[in-house]
Amino acid sequence: MRHFLIFVFFFMSALTLLNGCKQQEEEPQQNIEEYEKVRLVMTDNGTDIGIETLTAKYFSKLVEKASGGNVKIEVYPYDELTGGNTNEAVKSLTEGAVDLGAYVAGTMSLLDPRLEVATIPWSFNSYQEARHIIDDTGGEYYAKVLSEYGLVYLGSTHNGMRQLTSNRNSIRSPADLQGMRIRVLGGEVYRLLFATLGAEPVPLGWSELNIAIRQGFIEGQENGFFLMQSGHLNEIQKYMTVWNYLYENYLFVINRKTFDQLEPKTQKLLREKMKEACEWSRDYLETEEKKIRKQFEANGLEIIDLTPEELEVFKKKVEPLREKLKAKYGEEACRAFQIDMKKDHKEVDNK
């Protein structure tokens, strides 16, 4: 009898333990099932390995996993949903034909030039500074402006500090740029800056750039290391000048009507996971840029680092333009991005 009672005791204890484990396994599932079932569509104009696409897909995975598969986000790069037309893609975002999007601030400035304020040349000295300012006050400004166009700002990640490449000649001074046909984004900052330096800026879509360089229509272009690699531009350009003249970032947005129709729990999920995805991609890009530079040099691209004296010549040349742009965007915008203000946070050299 004693042995029988001991057996029953251990049997019941094991059963209780199993039931407890089962409940612990089932409890998260019950919480996950609280998310509404929804399918969202996201667009960007990057390649499959572009940082905006990688970030968007990482964000999609985070959301799907956290929601137990209830909230799904389908990512379409190359502006596939609008036949490669970036302008139409941005328009479709504002109209709600597409739910979410990721585009550089220069492209989003097609809606409002104020969105380009952070691209005033030589406003950020490092990636760390850009992170701090955008997450501190800049993001709030983006949100305010984008809301006027029916968009909700979700987050920002690096496109990169932008460098300059050329096939015609190496570039160490403004004189080396005279008459050079350089592809630029559609934003006014890019056009005005290169025109000021004596080049011929040519607004051109990303999908057209590679063939335009191969055909000789474009002699040079400016982009970050990561984007150049994703577009294989290092394979068709001879010279690169590293001057970190401008910081460009991607803005992740969702259509306001789409966002408002979601349950508060889902809205919170999107915001949280976008923040996580952006932090992941910022770290990833900063690390990869150092590797990419070594690859470029190993493959024969001539990379030139301007001396402080050489860089100062460019800065002085565009100083009147900087003042003009600051006056145009206004005190509120410049204050939001702490342009020409004393920075009180720690600087980190990311070169």
N, C-alpha and C positions, 0 to 999 in steps of 0.2 A: 504493500500500500504506500509505504514511504517513497519508494522509487517511482511509483505511478504519479504521486503528487508532485514530485520534483520535475518529472517529465512534463506534466500539465503546466507547471509554473513557467518553465523555459519556453514551452510552445506558445503560451499566451504572450510572453514577453517579446518573443521574436515576431509574433503577429502584430503586436502593437507597434513595434519598431518599423516594420514594413509599411504599415498603414500611415505612420508618421512621415516616412520618406516619400510615400506616394502623394500625400497631401502637399508636401513641400515642392514636389515636382509639378503638381497640378496647379498650385496657387499662382505661379507666374503666368501660366497659360491662361488662367481666368482673367488676370489683369490685362494680358496682351489682347484678349478677345474684346476688351472694352473699346479698342480703336475701331472706328468706322472703316468700312471697306471702300477704298477710293483709288482710282487710277489717275495719275497726273502725267502730263507730257512736258518735257524740258528740252529746250533748244540751245545750241551754241554753234559758233562758226569755226571751232577748232578741229584739228585732226583727231584721230583715235587716240593718239598719244600726247595731244596738247594738254597743258596743265589744267585748262578749264574743263575739258572733257574728263580727265582723270579725277578731278575734284567732284564733278557732277555725278560720276558713276560711284565714287566712294560714298558720297552723300546718299545716293539712292540705296546702296547696300545697308548703310547705317539705319536708314528709315525703315526699310523693309524688315530688317532683323528685329529692331526695337518694337515694331508694331505686329510682330508675328505673321508677317506677310500680308497684312490687311491694307497697308498703305504702300502702293507701288508707284515708282517714278520711272518712266521710260525716257532715256536720254538719246537725243538725235543730234550728233555732231554734223559738221560741214554745212550747217543751215539747210539740211536735207529737206525739212518741211516746207521751205519756201524756194526750192530749186537753186540753192546757193546764194540767194539774194539776202544780204544782211539787213539792208534797210527795211525790207518787207518783214523780216523776222522780228525786228524791234517793234514795228507797227503791229504785228500780230500779237505781241505781248501786251501792248496797251489796250488792244481791242478784246483780249480774252480768247482769241482763237488758239493760242498756246498758253499753257499754264505758267511755266517757269522758264527763265532764261539766264544765261551767263555771257556777258559782253564787257569788253574793256570800257573804261570810263570815256575814252575818246570816241568810241562808237556810240555809247549812250548819250553823248553830248549832242547827237542829232536831235534828241528831244529837247534838250536845254543846255546851252553853253556853260552854265554854271557847274555842270557835272564834271567839267574838264579842269576845274580850278587846281586840283592837286597835281596836274601835269605842268604847271608853270615850271620852266627849267630850273634845275638845281635848287629845288625846294626841300628835298630830303637828302640827307647825307648817308643814310644806311637803311637796310631792311628793318632793323630794330626800331629805328626812329619812325619809319612808315607804319609799322605795326601799331606802335604805341599811339600815334596821333589819330590814325583811322579808327582804332577801337575806342579811343577816349572821346574825341569830339567830332572827328570827320564823318564817322558812320551816321551820327545823328543828323548831320547836314545832308548827306546823301538821302536819308530816309525822308527828310522834309521836302526836298526837291522832287524826288521820284513820286511821292504821294500825289503831287499835282497832276501826274500823268497816269493815275490809276495803277501804280505799282507799289508793292511793299518791298522794302530793302531787307534782305535776309543776311547778307554777309559780303565780305571782300577777301580776296586772296591775291598773291603776287602774280602779275604777268612778268615783272622783272624790271631791274634797272636796264635802260635801253642803251645799246651800243650801235656802232655804225660800221657797215661793211661796204666794200666797193670793188669793182673790177677794173676801173680806169687807172687808179693810182692810190697809193697810201695817203692817209689824211692825218696831218699833224697841225695844220693851221687853216683858218678860213680861206686862205688863198687856194688851198688844195681842193676846195669844194666848188670853185667858180664854174657855173654852167652845168654842173653834174646833175643828171636826171635821177632823182632819188624818190623812191616810193615812200609815201607817208599814209597814215591813217586819215580819215575824213575830217578829224577835228581841226579847228583853226590854229591851235597852238603849234602843231607840227608844220602846217603850211607856212605860218608866219615866221617861225624860227629858221627854217632852212632857206626861206626867201631872204631873210635878214643876213644870213651867212653867205649869200651869193649863189646858192644852188637853185635848181629848178625842181620844186616839189611836185610830185605827181600822185594825187589820191588814187589808190587802186585797191581793189578787194584782195583779201588774203589768198583766195583760191586762184587768182590770176597772176600772182607775183612770180612764182617759179618759172612759168613759161615766158613771162615778160623779160626776166633776166636772161634766160637762155637765148631769146631772140634778139637781145641787145637793145630793146626798147627802154629798159631800166638799167642804169649803171650801178646804182647803189641802193641800200635800204637800211632801215634802223629797226632793231628789235632786241629782245633779251636773248641770252644764250639758249634758254630752254626752247623758246619758240623757233629760233633759227634751226636748232637740231630737229625739231619735230617736222619742219618743212624742208629739211635737207639743204638749207641755204648755204651751209658751210662748204658744200660740194661744188657750188657754182659761183662762189665769190673768192677773190684772191686775198683781200686785205680786210682786217678788222681794227677799228680804233676803239679802245675801252676808255670811255669818258663819263659814264654814269650820269648823262646829262638830264635824264628824266626818269621818274618812277611811274610805271603804269600798272594798274590793277584791274582785276575783273570784279564786276558787280553782279551779285546773284540776287535775282528779283523774282517775285511771284505776282501775278495779276491780282489786283485788289478784290475783284468780285469772286474770283476763285478762292482766295484766302478767307474771305468773310463767310463763305458757304461751308467752310470746314468747321468741325467741332473745336472748341477751345483746346482740348487735349491734343488734337492733331496739329493745330497751329503751334502750340508749345513744342511739340516734337520736332517740327520742321525747323524752328528757330534754333533749338538746341543742337540738332544734328548738323545743321549748316555751320554753326560755329565750330563744332568739332572737326568737320571736314575741311574748313578753311585753315584751321591751325595745323592740321596734318599736311595740307598741300604747301603751306608756307615753309614748313620745316623741310619738306621733300625738295622743293625747288631750290632752296638755299644750299642744300647739300649737293644736289645734282649739278648745279652750275659749276662748282669747282671741278667736278669730274669731266663735265662737258668741255670746259676750256682746255684741259689736258688732251682730250680726244681731238679737238680742233687743231691744236698745234701739232700733234702727232701725224695728222692727215694732211699737213702742209699749209694750213691757213696761217698767214703772217699776222700776228697779233701785236698791236702797238699800244703800250700804256703811256698816255700823255704825262709829261712831267707837270708839277704844279704850275710852273711858269707857262707852259704851253696851254694848259687848261684855262689859266687866267685870261689869256688873249680871247678865247671863245666867250668867257663869261662877260668880259667888258663889252664885247661886240653886241651881245644880246641884252645887256642891262636896260636900255631904253624900252625894249619889248617887254621885259619883265614888269617894269613900272606901268606900262600901258595895260597889260593884262590884269595886274592887281587892281587898277582903277576900274577896269571893266567889270570884273567879277564882284568887286565890292568888299567893304570891310568885314561884313559878316562871314562871307565865304573864306577870305584869307585868314580870319581869326579862327575859324573852325579847323583849318589845317595848319595853324600856327606858322604861316608863311612869313619869314623874316622876323619871327619872334624868338626871344631867348628860350631855348629848350631846357627844361629842368630835369629831364630824365636821362638815364645813363645811355651813352652812345656805345654802339658795338660795331666794330669794323667788320664788314662782311665781304671784303674784297678777297 
